[in-house]
Amino acid sequence: MHVNWAVIKEEVSFRTSRSSGAGGQHVNKTETKVEVLYDVVASHGLDDEEKQLVIQRLGNRMNNDGLISLRVQNFPSQAENKRHALIRLRDLLAKSIVPVKKRVPTKPTQASIENRLAAKKRVSNKKDTRKKPDR
């Protein structure tokens, strides 16, 4: 699988708005909050198999139009927020297309079985000492 990040970066669209929270007069008049929108289905940066994986694994992050949306307002500048949003999108897509390894069932080692039984025996003996003696 090969993701073409250059193409994906060109396909991404941005929306900006005023950031919430403290910050004074500057925040009240500048649009620093960035929302990145990415259309997985229409993308040319992913092959069909990768698109299926992304849709399957990130379906809960998609809106009704099939767009992945990420909002970033951590930084006081729009440029920094855009850069951070692209990094987050890249990381999110990279994690979603990694194939899941099939779990191989294993058996416990002989030593771990013996340790478990010894621990059970210790607890049992401790509880036995709490009992009143028989007459």
Backbone as a chain_set.jsonl record, in Angstrom:
{"seq": "MHVNWAVIKEEVSFRTSRSSGAGGQHVNKTETKVEVLYDVVASHGLDDEEKQLVIQRLGNRMNNDGLISLRVQNFPSQAENKRHALIRLRDLLAKSIVPVKKRVPTKPTQASIENRLAAKKRVSNKKDTRKKPDR", "coords": {"N": [[0.836, -1.177, 0.0], [0.532, 2.147, -0.854], [0.433, 5.379, 0.044], [-0.272, 8.456, -1.397], [0.848, 11.246, -0.314], [1.309, 13.82, -1.232], [-0.664, 14.252, -3.179], [-2.955, 13.941, -1.601], [-2.651, 16.098, 0.131], [-3.151, 18.185, -1.623], [-5.825, 17.741, -2.176], [-7.219, 18.303, 0.099], [-9.426, 20.465, 1.844], [-9.923, 23.608, 3.501], [-11.563, 25.19, 6.246], [-12.102, 28.152, 7.986], [-12.579, 29.727, 11.168], [-13.611, 31.82, 13.901], [-11.747, 31.33, 16.786], [-12.561, 29.775, 19.897], [-12.633, 30.611, 23.427], [-10.203, 32.011, 25.773], [-8.164, 34.938, 25.068], [-8.282, 37.529, 24.336], [-8.492, 40.694, 22.542], [-7.348, 40.155, 20.008], [-8.066, 37.499, 19.355], [-10.775, 37.81, 19.095], [-11.17, 39.013, 16.659], [-9.887, 37.674, 14.606], [-9.63, 34.843, 12.432], [-8.651, 32.021, 13.544], [-9.125, 29.375, 14.127], [-9.103, 26.226, 12.59], [-10.613, 24.077, 10.295], [-10.202, 21.046, 8.81], [-11.078, 19.418, 5.842], [-11.647, 16.365, 4.262], [-12.245, 14.398, 1.497], [-12.724, 11.139, 1.267], [-13.734, 9.192, -0.544], [-13.641, 10.425, -3.084], [-10.968, 10.766, -3.41], [-7.731, 10.755, -4.963], [-5.391, 10.034, -3.928], [-5.389, 7.721, -2.507], [-5.581, 4.177, -2.938], [-8.166, 1.816, -4.009], [-8.433, -0.241, -2.107], [-7.263, 0.887, 0.167], [-9.013, 3.02, 0.547], [-11.348, 1.645, 1.277], [-10.519, 0.542, 3.742], [-10.082, 2.903, 5.228], [-12.665, 4.042, 5.235], [-14.044, 2.04, 6.571], [-12.75, 1.985, 9.088], [-12.707, 4.643, 9.947], [-15.253, 5.537, 9.781], [-16.973, 6.547, 11.736], [-15.993, 9.064, 12.107], [-16.684, 10.477, 9.93], [-18.748, 12.785, 8.141], [-22.171, 13.301, 6.983], [-21.797, 13.78, 4.287], [-19.663, 12.265, 3.607], [-17.176, 13.211, 4.295], [-14.098, 13.51, 6.013], [-13.554, 15.23, 8.954], [-11.576, 17.459, 10.746], [-10.92, 19.494, 13.523], [-8.889, 22.159, 14.57], [-7.628, 24.24, 17.036], [-5.546, 24.949, 18.616], [-3.368, 26.641, 18.52], [-2.194, 30.081, 18.362], [-2.015, 31.064, 15.789], [-3.288, 30.94, 12.465], [-1.856, 29.622, 10.447], [-0.182, 27.839, 11.844], [-2.135, 26.221, 13.003], [-3.261, 25.106, 10.685], [-1.087, 23.607, 9.728], [-0.769, 21.795, 11.839], [-3.248, 20.509, 11.719], [-3.058, 19.183, 9.246], [-0.989, 17.412, 9.857], [-2.234, 15.872, 11.842], [-4.308, 14.734, 10.307], [-2.797, 13.231, 8.477], [-1.552, 11.387, 10.256], [-3.817, 10.108, 11.249], [-4.9, 8.898, 8.931], [-2.735, 7.252, 8.262], [-2.648, 5.469, 10.423], [-5.081, 4.213, 10.069], [-4.876, 2.695, 7.743], [-3.109, 0.686, 8.209], [-2.653, -2.753, 8.169], [-4.432, -5.058, 10.245], [-2.919, -7.231, 12.495], [-3.314, -10.73, 12.634], [-4.353, -12.405, 15.483], [-2.37, -14.768, 17.101], [-3.129, -17.561, 18.825], [-1.73, -18.519, 21.95], [-0.184, -20.838, 24.259], [-0.046, -21.021, 27.833], [3.119, -20.865, 29.565], [4.929, -23.563, 31.173], [6.155, -22.74, 33.543], [4.657, -20.421, 34.175], [2.18, -21.527, 34.719], [2.796, -23.083, 36.987], [3.589, -21.029, 38.751], [1.162, -19.64, 39.027], [-0.455, -21.606, 40.278], [0.992, -21.959, 42.64], [0.689, -19.447, 43.814], [-2.038, -19.455, 44.26], [-2.161, -21.474, 46.164], [-0.763, -20.287, 48.277], [-2.499, -18.168, 48.979], [-4.704, -19.663, 49.745], [-3.675, -21.054, 51.997], [-3.187, -18.853, 53.668], [-5.799, -17.992, 54.166], [-6.755, -20.233, 55.462], [-5.433, -20.074, 57.901], [-6.847, -18.127, 59.198], [-9.128, -19.206, 60.141], [-11.114, -20.452, 62.92], [-9.728, -22.694, 65.305], [-10.364, -26.267, 65.288], [-12.165, -28.101, 67.828]], "CA": [[0.0, 0.0, 0.0], [1.309, 3.373, -0.931], [-0.396, 6.584, 0.117], [0.357, 9.593, -2.054], [0.556, 12.38, 0.564], [1.307, 15.072, -2.001], [-1.992, 14.369, -3.794], [-3.922, 14.133, -0.514], [-2.478, 17.464, 0.622], [-3.811, 19.077, -2.587], [-7.271, 17.484, -2.171], [-7.779, 18.765, 1.363], [-9.917, 21.846, 1.872], [-9.901, 24.191, 4.84], [-12.53, 26.202, 6.652], [-11.597, 28.848, 9.162], [-13.571, 30.459, 11.95], [-13.026, 32.416, 15.098], [-11.457, 30.36, 17.828], [-13.229, 30.07, 21.16], [-11.769, 30.65, 24.593], [-9.525, 33.255, 26.15], [-7.181, 35.412, 24.106], [-8.346, 38.975, 24.212], [-9.008, 41.358, 21.355], [-6.846, 39.522, 18.793], [-8.893, 36.319, 19.073], [-12.138, 38.229, 18.749], [-11.288, 39.563, 15.31], [-9.173, 36.865, 13.604], [-10.108, 33.473, 12.261], [-7.498, 31.14, 13.736], [-9.584, 27.988, 14.199], [-9.051, 25.62, 11.265], [-11.266, 22.781, 10.105], [-9.708, 20.419, 7.588], [-12.082, 18.519, 5.261], [-11.023, 15.453, 3.304], [-13.2, 13.479, 0.883], [-12.032, 9.859, 1.073], [-14.237, 8.492, -1.731], [-13.203, 11.104, -4.302], [-9.522, 10.974, -3.351], [-6.841, 10.045, -5.886], [-4.179, 9.721, -3.174], [-5.548, 6.389, -1.921], [-6.147, 3.191, -3.864], [-9.492, 1.364, -3.586], [-8.306, -1.04, -0.885], [-7.007, 1.833, 1.258], [-10.258, 3.758, 0.773], [-12.245, 0.765, 2.028], [-10.026, 0.473, 5.12], [-10.318, 4.192, 5.875], [-14.107, 4.179, 5.441], [-14.425, 1.056, 7.582], [-12.188, 2.297, 10.399], [-12.96, 6.029, 10.34], [-16.633, 5.87, 9.431], [-17.597, 7.346, 12.797], [-15.459, 10.426, 12.044], [-17.134, 11.068, 8.672], [-20.064, 13.403, 8.2], [-23.143, 12.731, 6.038], [-21.309, 13.953, 2.925], [-18.506, 11.389, 3.415], [-15.945, 13.97, 4.516], [-13.463, 13.459, 7.321], [-13.42, 16.597, 9.429], [-10.77, 17.652, 11.954], [-10.842, 20.894, 13.937], [-7.716, 22.483, 15.38], [-7.588, 25.632, 17.496], [-4.569, 24.92, 19.709], [-2.322, 27.643, 18.367], [-2.738, 31.418, 18.107], [-1.951, 31.468, 14.382], [-3.992, 30.078, 11.519], [-0.878, 28.794, 9.725], [0.218, 26.735, 12.726], [-3.284, 25.337, 13.131], [-3.369, 24.358, 9.422], [-0.001, 22.633, 9.697], [-1.087, 20.769, 12.83], [-4.401, 19.758, 11.208], [-2.556, 18.265, 8.215], [-0.242, 16.349, 10.548], [-3.221, 14.983, 12.481], [-4.98, 13.98, 9.252], [-1.833, 12.255, 7.979], [-1.415, 10.339, 11.264], [-5.085, 9.379, 11.308], [-4.981, 8.041, 7.744], [-1.67, 6.252, 8.334], [-3.059, 4.439, 11.386], [-6.265, 3.49, 9.608], [-4.609, 1.777, 6.62], [-2.203, -0.38, 8.627], [-3.428, -3.981, 8.329], [-4.472, -5.6, 11.594], [-2.31, -8.555, 12.573], [-4.185, -11.765, 13.167], [-3.833, -12.882, 16.754], [-2.015, -16.18, 17.138], [-3.328, -18.009, 20.2], [-0.58, -19.198, 22.539], [-0.466, -21.559, 25.498], [0.802, -20.534, 28.918], [4.322, -21.679, 29.799], [4.858, -24.433, 32.346], [6.53, -21.935, 34.71], [3.562, -19.527, 34.545], [1.147, -22.377, 35.326], [3.262, -23.425, 38.336], [3.518, -19.805, 39.566], [-0.252, -19.367, 39.319], [-0.93, -22.587, 41.267], [1.673, -21.68, 43.913], [0.056, -18.253, 44.378], [-3.345, -19.883, 44.766], [-1.917, -22.263, 47.369], [-0.392, -19.331, 49.332], [-3.722, -17.476, 49.392], [-5.518, -20.658, 50.436], [-3.074, -21.266, 53.318], [-3.401, -17.634, 54.455], [-7.188, -17.982, 54.606], [-6.911, -21.331, 56.418], [-4.937, -19.654, 59.221], [-7.814, -17.214, 59.792], [-10.246, -19.99, 60.703], [-11.012, -20.871, 64.32], [-9.29, -24.087, 65.372], [-11.379, -27.286, 65.642], [-12.003, -28.584, 69.189]], "C": [[0.881, 1.24, 0.0], [0.374, 4.562, -0.986], [0.374, 7.73, -0.508], [-0.011, 10.867, -1.277], [0.51, 13.701, -0.191], [-0.062, 15.31, -2.632], [-3.041, 14.657, -2.724], [-3.861, 15.566, 0.005], [-3.167, 18.471, -0.297], [-5.334, 18.93, -2.548], [-7.972, 18.017, -0.92], [-8.287, 20.196, 1.219], [-9.988, 22.307, 3.325], [-11.066, 25.149, 5.015], [-11.967, 26.864, 7.894], [-12.75, 29.552, 9.859], [-12.871, 31.031, 13.176], [-12.901, 31.357, 16.174], [-12.157, 30.765, 19.116], [-12.201, 30.156, 22.279], [-11.1, 31.991, 24.793], [-8.549, 33.686, 25.065], [-7.25, 36.899, 23.862], [-8.828, 39.454, 22.857], [-8.575, 40.667, 20.067], [-7.725, 38.343, 18.375], [-10.278, 36.716, 18.596], [-12.277, 38.738, 17.323], [-10.544, 38.762, 14.239], [-9.707, 35.443, 13.588], [-8.921, 32.517, 12.344], [-7.892, 29.673, 13.813], [-9.656, 27.427, 12.783], [-9.78, 24.285, 11.294], [-10.78, 22.236, 8.773], [-10.762, 19.413, 7.131], [-11.42, 17.675, 4.182], [-12.056, 14.443, 2.817], [-12.474, 12.192, 0.516], [-12.439, 9.215, -0.249], [-13.705, 9.109, -3.012], [-11.682, 11.256, -4.389], [-8.777, 10.145, -4.397], [-5.542, 9.637, -5.196], [-4.213, 8.359, -2.519], [-6.048, 5.432, -2.993], [-7.45, 2.654, -3.26], [-9.449, 0.584, -2.273], [-8.1, -0.129, 0.333], [-8.261, 2.642, 1.579], [-11.229, 2.937, 1.61], [-11.834, 0.694, 3.489], [-10.325, 1.766, 5.877], [-11.802, 4.36, 6.183], [-14.576, 3.248, 6.559], [-13.98, 1.499, 8.971], [-12.482, 3.717, 10.878], [-14.376, 6.48, 10.006], [-17.319, 6.739, 10.468], [-17.094, 8.782, 12.806], [-15.928, 11.155, 10.785], [-18.509, 11.692, 8.863], [-20.968, 12.778, 7.136], [-22.686, 12.83, 4.581], [-20.1, 13.067, 2.632], [-17.181, 12.101, 3.585], [-15.411, 13.711, 5.919], [-13.18, 14.895, 7.727], [-12.607, 16.611, 10.719], [-10.711, 19.137, 12.262], [-9.624, 21.087, 14.828], [-7.768, 23.962, 15.737], [-6.593, 25.772, 18.64], [-3.601, 26.094, 19.681], [-2.924, 29.01, 18.057], [-2.663, 31.857, 16.649], [-2.642, 30.436, 13.494], [-3.036, 29.136, 10.807], [-0.442, 27.6, 10.556], [-0.915, 25.733, 12.878], [-3.478, 24.503, 11.862], [-2.322, 23.259, 9.36], [-0.302, 21.478, 10.649], [-2.264, 19.903, 12.36], [-3.968, 18.76, 10.14], [-1.776, 17.112, 8.831], [-1.204, 15.36, 11.192], [-3.95, 14.128, 11.454], [-4.063, 12.886, 8.72], [-1.685, 11.087, 8.96], [-2.663, 9.465, 11.34], [-5.218, 8.42, 10.131], [-3.94, 6.93, 7.805], [-2.053, 5.119, 9.289], [-4.205, 3.594, 10.843], [-5.974, 2.516, 8.469], [-3.612, 0.685, 6.973], [-3.029, -1.647, 8.822], [-3.334, -4.516, 9.756], [-3.868, -7.0, 11.577], [-3.307, -9.527, 13.18], [-3.558, -12.297, 14.443], [-3.565, -14.383, 16.676], [-2.173, -16.649, 18.576], [-2.099, -18.772, 20.702], [-1.012, -19.908, 23.807], [0.423, -20.986, 26.588], [2.007, -21.454, 29.117], [4.132, -22.517, 31.053], [5.16, -23.635, 33.62], [5.375, -21.03, 35.138], [2.412, -20.309, 35.181], [1.527, -22.697, 36.766], [3.208, -22.209, 39.258], [2.084, -19.482, 39.961], [-0.773, -20.313, 40.401], [-0.284, -22.344, 42.632], [1.044, -20.468, 44.597], [-1.312, -18.61, 44.955], [-3.191, -20.64, 46.086], [-1.565, -21.341, 48.547], [-1.636, -18.614, 49.868], [-4.609, -18.425, 50.194], [-4.996, -20.894, 51.851], [-3.305, -20.063, 54.224], [-4.824, -17.611, 54.998], [-7.456, -19.099, 55.621], [-6.47, -20.914, 57.811], [-5.905, -18.701, 59.907], [-8.97, -17.962, 60.483], [-10.009, -20.282, 62.188], [-10.579, -22.333, 64.355], [-10.432, -25.03, 65.778], [-11.109, -27.763, 67.065], [-12.048, -30.048, 69.253]], "O": [[1.843, 1.348, 0.761], [-0.382, 4.731, -1.943], [1.541, 7.951, -0.184], [-1.04, 11.489, -1.541], [-0.247, 14.601, 0.174], [-0.566, 16.433, -2.624], [-3.91, 15.509, -2.91], [-4.893, 16.175, 0.285], [-3.701, 19.479, 0.164], [-6.056, 19.88, -2.851], [-9.195, 18.16, -0.905], [-7.663, 21.028, 0.561], [-10.097, 21.499, 4.248], [-11.495, 25.822, 4.078], [-11.413, 26.19, 8.762], [-13.75, 29.92, 9.242], [-11.7, 30.755, 13.438], [-13.83, 30.592, 16.434], [-12.328, 31.952, 19.394], [-11.035, 29.811, 22.09], [-11.381, 32.966, 24.096], [-8.152, 32.873, 24.23], [-6.353, 37.467, 23.238], [-9.486, 38.72, 22.12], [-9.358, 40.598, 19.12], [-8.082, 38.201, 17.205], [-10.881, 36.021, 17.777], [-13.395, 38.88, 16.828], [-10.572, 39.142, 13.069], [-10.173, 34.92, 14.6], [-8.266, 32.239, 11.34], [-7.051, 28.805, 13.58], [-10.199, 28.066, 11.882], [-9.588, 23.472, 12.198], [-10.927, 22.881, 7.735], [-11.281, 18.643, 7.941], [-10.727, 18.192, 3.305], [-12.663, 13.726, 3.612], [-11.697, 12.163, -0.438], [-11.582, 8.743, -0.996], [-13.351, 8.383, -3.941], [-11.175, 11.822, -5.357], [-9.135, 9.002, -4.68], [-4.695, 8.977, -5.796], [-3.192, 7.88, -2.026], [-6.84, 5.814, -3.854], [-7.798, 2.997, -2.13], [-10.331, 0.735, -1.428], [-8.689, -0.349, 1.391], [-8.541, 2.92, 2.745], [-11.856, 3.453, 2.535], [-12.681, 0.774, 4.38], [-10.767, 1.732, 7.026], [-12.158, 4.78, 7.284], [-15.404, 3.627, 7.389], [-14.747, 1.401, 9.928], [-12.505, 3.97, 12.082], [-14.656, 7.678, 9.958], [-18.155, 7.576, 10.126], [-17.702, 9.64, 13.448], [-15.603, 12.326, 10.594], [-19.328, 11.2, 9.638], [-20.568, 11.828, 6.463], [-23.133, 12.054, 3.737], [-19.562, 13.11, 1.525], [-16.162, 11.64, 3.069], [-16.167, 13.694, 6.89], [-12.637, 15.678, 6.948], [-12.902, 15.877, 11.662], [-10.479, 19.952, 11.369], [-9.359, 20.286, 15.724], [-7.929, 24.822, 14.871], [-6.769, 26.608, 19.527], [-3.074, 26.49, 20.721], [-4.041, 29.093, 17.545], [-3.19, 32.913, 16.3], [-2.583, 29.232, 13.743], [-3.367, 27.971, 10.585], [-0.341, 26.484, 10.047], [-0.679, 24.525, 12.882], [-3.822, 23.324, 11.947], [-2.619, 22.123, 8.988], [-0.11, 20.314, 10.298], [-2.268, 18.693, 12.585], [-4.445, 17.625, 10.118], [-1.887, 15.971, 8.383], [-1.01, 14.148, 11.098], [-4.188, 12.943, 11.684], [-4.492, 11.748, 8.532], [-1.69, 9.928, 8.546], [-2.576, 8.245, 11.476], [-5.602, 7.264, 10.308], [-4.229, 5.791, 7.44], [-1.811, 3.948, 8.996], [-4.289, 2.399, 11.125], [-6.757, 1.593, 8.247], [-3.298, -0.158, 6.132], [-4.009, -1.627, 9.566], [-2.284, -4.434, 10.392], [-4.243, -7.844, 10.763], [-4.043, -9.195, 14.109], [-2.366, -12.605, 14.475], [-4.416, -15.161, 16.245], [-1.444, -16.197, 19.458], [-1.507, -19.567, 19.972], [-2.072, -19.621, 24.363], [1.526, -20.515, 26.306], [1.932, -22.658, 28.872], [3.281, -22.217, 31.89], [4.509, -23.826, 34.647], [5.128, -20.878, 36.335], [1.745, -19.805, 36.085], [0.694, -22.599, 37.667], [2.824, -22.335, 40.42], [1.821, -19.093, 41.099], [-1.452, -19.879, 41.332], [-0.936, -22.503, 43.665], [0.882, -20.457, 45.817], [-1.691, -18.118, 46.018], [-3.989, -20.469, 47.008], [-2.006, -21.573, 49.673], [-1.798, -18.475, 51.08], [-5.196, -18.032, 51.203], [-5.778, -20.931, 52.801], [-3.588, -20.225, 55.411], [-5.041, -17.254, 56.156], [-8.277, -18.94, 56.524], [-7.059, -21.347, 58.801], [-5.784, -18.487, 61.113], [-9.687, -17.394, 61.307], [-8.87, -20.351, 62.65], [-11.017, -23.128, 63.523], [-11.342, -24.643, 66.511], [-9.951, -27.829, 67.479], [-11.926, -30.623, 70.334]]}, "num_chains": 1, "name": "protein.A"}
